Every structure is written in structure tokens, then in C-alpha cells.
């Protein structure tokens, strides 16, 4: 049977400060499931970021540019559910590392569905990325650890330029 219908579009949201290989793995898998994936780079004003929004967008675009069907956009102000509705996205894709991620994400998934009908698809992280977070990558790097296996080269270069002096 031939697929007939509208384009299946999903949104992968996150602050991506910085984007790491765990993010990339989930985004690439989402690109295999959907016709188009919008990587929505968000800003939570309660958080302190290493990289500003424009640089996080640039690093994500540089890293994801070779994967067909992926767009990188700033999420801007407002609700994720509304961002999805405005772009015609039928799904939000979230990577899960542990049951605590699920416990945190489930109420938001239900609220997003109730607000606009957008569904949330949870993808479990690959075993070798379960421990990864942007915070951990920055901390290990800042303390002199080697994070080359966990981030794209462009991110590694930027981390080196922003390493605090001890």
C-alpha cells in the first residue's frame, strides 16, 4: 500500500548546551521515523548557558546539516505544544535515559496532547549514551577530562575555547 497523506513532521526540543552524541543519536532515529524533524533549540531563562542561543543554533546546524529532512530552529517564547501546532508537527520526540526522565516527561507529554493534540514519542537512549547530559559533558571537559567520544568535533573545539581557567 502506498503512503498517501500529509507529511509526518516531528519536533525534537532541547536547549542543546551543547549538543552531544546522545542528542544526535535520538535526532537521527527520529529522522528515520518522520518525513521532517525540526530541532527546536529552546532557552529557559532560569538556566545559565555556556553558549548563547545563536551559537547553540549554529553548532546544531553544523552538526546536523548532512542529515536529510532536519531543520534547526529557535523555539522562541511560548509553549512547545503551540510551536508544534504552528509548524504542523504531529509529534514531539524525546530521548529517555532513565525512568526518572520518563517520570519528568510524562506529565508534559499528557499536557501537550491535551493542549493541541500533539503526541509525544519516547525513544530510549542507546546504552553507551545513557549517562550523557550536556551538564556532565561540560563538567568533565572543564575539569580536564576527554569528552571527544561524546560530542561532535565542532562542539569539542568550542568547549576548548570556553574552558574556564583554574
C-alpha positions in Angstrom: 0.0 0.0 0.0 1.3 3.4 -0.9 1.6 6.1 1.8 -0.9 8.8 1.0 -1.4 11.8 3.2 0.3 14.8 4.8 3.9 15.0 5.7 4.8 13.5 9.0 6.6 16.2 10.9 8.1 15.9 14.4 9.8 18.3 16.8 12.9 17.4 18.9 13.1 20.1 21.5 16.0 20.9 23.8 18.5 23.6 25.0 21.4 21.7 23.4 24.1 23.4 25.6 26.0 21.9 23.9 24.5 19.3 21.5 26.2 15.9 22.2 26.2 12.5 20.5 23.3 11.3 22.6 21.2 14.1 21.2 22.4 13.3 17.7 21.6 9.6 18.0 18.0 10.4 19.0 17.5 13.0 16.3 18.9 10.7 13.6 16.5 7.9 14.8 13.6 10.5 14.7 14.6 11.4 11.1 14.1 7.7 10.2 10.6 7.7 11.6 9.3 11.1 10.3 9.5 12.9 7.0 10.8 16.0 8.6 12.3 16.7 12.1 12.5 20.2 13.5 15.2 20.5 16.1 13.8 23.3 18.3 16.5 25.0 20.3 15.0 26.4 23.4 16.0 28.9 26.0 15.0 28.5 29.7 15.7 31.9 31.3 16.1 30.3 34.7 19.2 28.4 33.3 22.7 29.7 32.9 24.0 28.7 29.5 27.6 28.2 28.3 26.6 29.1 24.8 24.2 31.7 23.7 21.2 30.8 21.5 22.8 31.8 18.2 25.8 29.7 18.9 23.7 26.7 20.0 21.8 27.1 16.7 25.0 27.3 14.7 26.5 24.2 16.4 23.4 22.2 15.9 23.1 23.3 12.2 26.8 22.5 11.6 26.4 19.1 13.1 23.0 18.1 11.6 23.4 19.7 8.2 24.3 16.4 6.4 21.1 14.6 7.6 18.3 15.0 5.1 14.9 16.2 6.5 16.2 18.0 9.6 15.7 21.7 10.2 17.1 23.6 13.2 15.1 26.5 14.5 14.9 28.6 17.7 11.8 27.7 19.7 11.3 31.2 20.9 8.8 32.2 23.6 5.8 30.2 24.5 4.6 26.6 24.8 6.2 23.7 23.0 2.7 22.4 22.1 1.9 25.7 20.3 5.3 25.7 18.5 4.3 22.2 17.2 0.8 23.3 16.2 2.2 26.4 14.3 4.5 24.1 12.3 2.1 21.3 11.7 4.1 18.8 13.7 2.1 15.8 14.8 4.7 14.6 17.3 7.3 15.6 19.8 10.3 13.2 20.1 12.1 12.9 23.4 15.0 10.7 24.3 14.9 8.9 27.6 17.9 7.9 29.6 16.2 6.5 32.7 12.9 6.1 34.5 13.4 9.5 36.1 13.5 11.1 32.6 10.2 9.3 31.9 8.7 10.5 35.3 9.7 14.1 34.4 8.5 13.9 30.8 5.2 12.1 31.1 3.1 14.9 32.7 4.4 17.3 30.0 3.5 14.8 27.3 0.0 14.5 28.6 -0.5 18.2 28.9 0.9 18.8 25.3 -1.6 16.3 23.9 -4.4 17.9 25.8 -3.5 21.4 24.7 -3.1 20.8 21.0 -3.3 17.1 20.3 0.4 16.7 19.6 1.7 13.2 20.6 5.0 12.6 22.3 7.2 9.7 21.2 9.8 8.5 23.6 13.0 6.9 22.3 15.2 5.1 24.7 18.8 6.2 24.6 21.4 3.8 23.3 23.2 2.1 26.2 26.5 3.9 25.6 24.8 7.3 25.8 22.5 6.6 28.8 24.9 8.6 31.2 25.3 11.6 28.9 24.0 15.1 29.6 25.1 18.4 28.4 25.9 19.4 32.1 28.0 16.3 32.6 29.9 16.9 29.3 30.7 20.5 30.3 31.8 19.5 33.8 34.1 16.6 32.7 35.6 18.8 30.0 36.1 21.8 32.3 37.9 19.5 34.8 40.3 18.3 32.1 38.5 15.1 31.1 38.4 13.9 27.5 34.9 14.2 26.0 35.9 13.6 22.4 33.9 10.4 22.2 30.7 12.2 23.3 30.5 15.4 21.2 30.9 16.4 17.6 34.3 17.9 16.6 32.8 21.4 16.2 31.5 21.3 19.8 34.7 19.9 21.1 36.6 22.8 19.6 34.2 25.4 21.1 34.4 23.7 24.5 38.2 24.0 24.4 37.8 27.7 23.6 35.5 28.3 26.6 37.2 26.1 29.2 37.5 28.1 32.5 41.0 28.7 33.8 41.6 27.0 37.1 
